[in-house]
Amino acid sequence: MMLTIGIIGGSWLLGSLLMNDWPSITGLVYGNGGNLSSWMSDLDLIVPSSPLVSDSHNQEYWGSILASVESKANNGLYVSSREHRTSIIKLTYLPFQSY
């Protein structure tokens, strides 16, 4: 039996397990060949589509990140200097949320 708690780094694992209906760790990381895609850990976090910052997919990616942070701020929630990094990690480890 595994005890999983959502503090510090463990929160990403716990969040991924919860949002993907509690799959096995192997299925979560590598996908299950069915309805669960894998973590996109090989994705470049700054320019995921190509090395060109001007690439339309990279522009859409950053637009999504900025819109997410802006939406949080516009709704009166506290926005820290780490919000952009958090959004990038969310897009990587919760792959069903596309940009």
Backbone as JSON, one array per atom type, in Angstrom:
{
  "sequence": "MMLTIGIIGGSWLLGSLLMNDWPSITGLVYGNGGNLSSWMSDLDLIVPSSPLVSDSHNQEYWGSILASVESKANNGLYVSSREHRTSIIKLTYLPFQSY",
  "N": [[0.85, -1.18, 0.0], [0.5, 2.21, -0.77], [1.2, 5.35, 0.55], [0.11, 8.45, -0.32], [0.75, 11.81, -0.37], [-0.12, 15.24, -0.77], [2.02, 17.31, -0.74], [4.52, 19.75, -1.32], [6.68, 18.59, -3.79], [5.23, 16.27, -4.19], [2.66, 16.98, -4.74], [2.22, 17.31, -7.47], [2.31, 14.71, -8.47], [0.17, 13.58, -6.98], [-1.94, 15.24, -7.87], [-1.94, 14.6, -10.62], [-2.59, 11.87, -10.49], [-5.16, 12.03, -9.34], [-6.61, 13.62, -11.23], [-6.6, 11.95, -13.39], [-8.12, 9.76, -12.78], [-7.03, 7.87, -10.93], [-4.89, 6.03, -12.03], [-2.39, 3.4, -12.55], [1.02, 4.09, -11.58], [2.87, 3.62, -13.62], [1.18, 3.58, -15.87], [0.31, 6.2, -15.75], [2.66, 7.71, -16.22], [3.7, 6.66, -18.67], [1.5, 6.25, -20.26], [-1.45, 4.36, -21.23], [-2.07, 3.16, -23.58], [-4.64, 3.46, -24.3], [-7.2, 5.34, -23.23], [-5.62, 7.06, -21.78], [-3.12, 9.31, -22.05], [0.44, 9.8, -22.05], [2.65, 11.43, -19.64], [4.06, 14.41, -20.79], [6.95, 14.59, -20.72], [9.16, 14.86, -22.31], [8.86, 17.14, -23.66], [9.86, 20.34, -24.68], [9.94, 22.93, -22.42], [9.92, 25.66, -22.86], [9.87, 26.37, -25.62], [7.85, 24.47, -27.08], [7.03, 23.51, -29.61], [8.82, 24.1, -31.75], [12.24, 25.23, -32.29], [11.94, 27.86, -32.94], [10.79, 30.83, -31.71], [8.83, 32.33, -32.86], [7.11, 30.52, -34.03], [3.84, 29.39, -34.81], [2.48, 27.55, -33.15], [4.0, 27.68, -30.8], [3.46, 30.31, -30.12], [0.73, 30.12, -29.6], [0.81, 28.4, -27.41], [2.2, 29.95, -25.43], [0.4, 32.06, -25.36], [-1.81, 30.78, -24.22], [-0.81, 30.18, -21.68], [-0.31, 32.76, -20.66], [-2.95, 33.76, -20.76], [-4.2, 32.12, -18.9], [-2.96, 32.87, -16.48], [-3.64, 35.58, -16.44], [-6.44, 35.4, -16.32], [-6.79, 34.32, -13.78], [-5.83, 36.43, -12.21], [-7.65, 38.45, -12.95], [-9.93, 37.53, -11.78], [-9.68, 38.12, -9.18], [-7.97, 36.56, -7.68], [-4.96, 35.7, -5.93], [-1.91, 36.26, -7.54], [1.18, 34.99, -8.06], [4.75, 35.35, -8.63], [5.4, 32.94, -9.63], [3.42, 31.84, -11.15], [3.42, 31.5, -13.97], [5.3, 29.46, -14.38], [4.03, 27.41, -13.01], [1.77, 27.06, -14.64], [3.01, 26.14, -16.96], [4.03, 23.67, -16.09], [1.65, 22.43, -15.45], [0.5, 22.1, -18.0], [2.24, 20.2, -18.94], [2.12, 17.93, -17.22], [-0.54, 17.35, -16.9], [-1.84, 16.22, -19.35], [-4.29, 16.18, -20.75], [-5.23, 18.68, -20.79], [-5.1, 20.89, -23.14], [-3.28, 23.35, -25.03]],
  "CA": [[0.0, 0.0, 0.0], [1.29, 3.42, -0.88], [0.63, 6.56, 1.12], [0.41, 9.58, -1.18], [0.32, 13.08, 0.19], [0.05, 16.31, -1.73], [2.81, 18.45, -0.29], [5.7, 20.09, -2.09], [6.75, 17.93, -5.09], [4.23, 15.21, -4.28], [1.36, 17.48, -5.17], [2.05, 17.08, -8.91], [1.95, 13.3, -8.61], [-1.18, 13.4, -6.45], [-2.86, 15.9, -8.8], [-2.01, 13.8, -11.85], [-3.36, 10.66, -10.19], [-6.56, 12.4, -9.12], [-7.23, 14.11, -12.47], [-6.64, 10.86, -14.37], [-8.93, 8.67, -12.21], [-6.2, 6.95, -10.16], [-4.26, 4.93, -12.76], [-1.1, 2.99, -11.99], [2.08, 5.08, -11.83], [3.41, 3.31, -14.94], [0.19, 4.06, -16.83], [0.29, 7.65, -15.69], [3.87, 8.26, -16.81], [3.92, 6.2, -20.04], [0.23, 6.07, -20.97], [-1.94, 2.98, -21.15], [-2.43, 2.69, -24.91], [-6.06, 3.66, -24.48], [-7.72, 6.68, -22.98], [-4.69, 7.81, -20.95], [-1.85, 9.62, -22.7], [1.54, 9.87, -21.09], [3.2, 12.73, -19.31], [4.86, 14.91, -21.91], [8.19, 15.03, -20.07], [10.18, 15.15, -23.31], [8.47, 18.41, -24.28], [10.61, 21.53, -24.29], [8.99, 23.74, -21.66], [9.94, 27.05, -23.3], [9.39, 26.39, -27.01], [7.52, 23.05, -27.27], [6.74, 23.1, -30.98], [10.04, 24.2, -32.54], [13.17, 26.19, -31.68], [11.57, 29.23, -33.31], [9.82, 31.46, -30.81], [7.75, 32.86, -33.69], [6.26, 29.43, -34.51], [2.44, 29.65, -34.41], [2.12, 26.69, -32.01], [4.65, 28.26, -29.62], [2.71, 31.52, -29.79], [-0.52, 29.66, -29.0], [1.21, 27.84, -26.11], [2.45, 31.07, -24.51], [-0.86, 32.78, -25.21], [-2.61, 30.01, -23.28], [-0.21, 30.36, -20.35], [-0.59, 34.14, -20.23], [-4.39, 33.89, -20.54], [-4.5, 31.42, -17.65], [-2.51, 33.72, -15.37], [-4.45, 36.8, -16.48], [-7.77, 35.05, -15.87], [-6.72, 34.17, -12.33], [-5.7, 37.78, -11.64], [-8.89, 39.19, -13.2], [-10.98, 37.01, -10.88], [-9.37, 38.53, -7.82], [-7.12, 35.6, -6.97], [-3.57, 36.1, -5.79], [-1.03, 35.78, -8.6], [2.58, 35.14, -7.64], [5.73, 35.35, -9.72], [5.58, 31.55, -10.08], [2.22, 31.37, -11.85], [3.74, 31.06, -15.33], [5.95, 28.15, -14.25], [2.99, 26.46, -12.62], [0.96, 26.79, -15.82], [3.82, 25.32, -17.86], [4.07, 22.32, -15.54], [0.29, 21.89, -15.59], [0.34, 21.65, -19.37], [3.11, 19.05, -19.16], [1.75, 16.76, -16.43], [-1.97, 17.09, -17.06], [-1.84, 16.37, -20.8], [-5.6, 16.36, -21.36], [-5.47, 20.13, -20.89], [-4.28, 21.34, -24.26], [-3.15, 24.79, -25.2]],
  "C": [[0.89, 1.23, 0.0], [0.53, 4.6, -0.27], [1.05, 7.73, 0.24], [-0.13, 10.84, -0.53], [0.66, 14.18, -0.79], [0.79, 17.51, -1.18], [4.07, 18.56, -1.14], [5.66, 19.36, -3.44], [5.7, 16.85, -5.28], [2.88, 15.68, -4.77], [1.14, 17.28, -6.67], [1.68, 15.63, -9.18], [0.52, 13.08, -8.15], [-2.22, 14.03, -7.38], [-3.03, 15.13, -10.08], [-2.82, 12.53, -11.62], [-4.84, 10.97, -10.06], [-7.25, 12.78, -10.44], [-7.33, 13.05, -13.55], [-7.32, 9.61, -13.83], [-8.08, 7.54, -11.64], [-5.63, 5.78, -10.96], [-3.01, 4.44, -12.02], [-0.06, 4.07, -12.31], [2.66, 4.86, -13.23], [2.46, 3.81, -16.02], [0.13, 5.57, -16.89], [1.48, 8.25, -16.44], [3.99, 7.91, -18.3], [2.64, 6.07, -20.87], [-0.19, 4.62, -20.89], [-2.35, 2.42, -22.5], [-3.91, 2.87, -25.21], [-6.44, 5.11, -24.28], [-6.77, 7.57, -22.18], [-3.39, 8.05, -21.72], [-0.79, 9.79, -21.64], [1.86, 11.3, -20.7], [4.06, 13.17, -20.48], [6.18, 15.45, -21.39], [9.32, 15.29, -21.06], [9.92, 16.47, -24.03], [9.35, 19.55, -23.78], [9.63, 22.49, -23.62], [8.92, 25.19, -22.11], [9.39, 27.19, -24.71], [9.05, 24.95, -27.42], [7.38, 22.61, -28.72], [7.98, 23.08, -31.87], [10.97, 25.19, -31.87], [12.83, 27.65, -31.99], [10.49, 29.77, -32.39], [8.62, 31.95, -31.6], [6.82, 31.79, -34.27], [4.83, 29.61, -33.97], [2.01, 28.79, -33.22], [2.76, 27.2, -30.72], [3.92, 29.52, -29.18], [1.39, 31.16, -29.11], [-0.28, 29.13, -27.58], [1.4, 28.95, -25.09], [1.21, 31.93, -24.31], [-1.77, 32.11, -24.2], [-2.11, 30.21, -21.84], [-0.53, 31.76, -19.82], [-2.07, 34.35, -19.93], [-4.81, 33.24, -19.22], [-4.15, 32.29, -16.44], [-3.36, 34.99, -15.29], [-5.87, 36.54, -15.96], [-7.82, 34.93, -14.34], [-6.66, 35.55, -11.66], [-6.99, 38.58, -11.79], [-10.04, 38.73, -12.3], [-10.67, 37.27, -9.41], [-8.52, 37.57, -7.03], [-5.68, 36.1, -6.94], [-2.73, 35.47, -6.9], [0.41, 36.05, -8.17], [3.49, 35.15, -8.87], [5.95, 33.95, -10.28], [4.42, 31.02, -10.9], [2.52, 30.84, -13.25], [4.38, 29.67, -15.31], [4.93, 27.08, -13.9], [2.11, 26.09, -13.82], [1.7, 25.91, -16.81], [3.83, 23.87, -17.37], [2.7, 21.66, -15.65], [0.07, 21.36, -17.0], [1.15, 20.39, -19.67], [2.58, 17.8, -18.46], [0.26, 16.48, -16.37], [-2.28, 17.22, -18.55], [-3.21, 16.5, -21.44], [-5.96, 17.83, -21.47], [-4.56, 20.66, -21.98], [-4.21, 22.84, -24.3], [-3.71, 25.21, -26.54]]
}
